[in-house]
């Protein structure tokens, strides 16, 4: 994980896109007025990250979230990782990076 001081530059984002294809920015408000934010940049989890997180999903959901966060983060401000409230806010969004669509079954 790369530690950044604020919002990523367009050049950084383009470089990450070359390596990871899709990049997602997570902004966590630092104050109630939502005038200051912490920034993190994430890629989608691969199957190994999801499988590792699923092992803890029932018994230790925080551990599962940490695994997903750490497996997806490309760069973020250190405070996003260190502060429990900010971390949980970001972790919740990381969990929604993979869209699961409902499949259909048809007997042939």
Helices and strands as residue ranges (DSSP letters): E 2-3, H 10-20, E 24-29, E 37-42, H 47-54, H 61-72, E 73-76, H 78-82, H 84-94
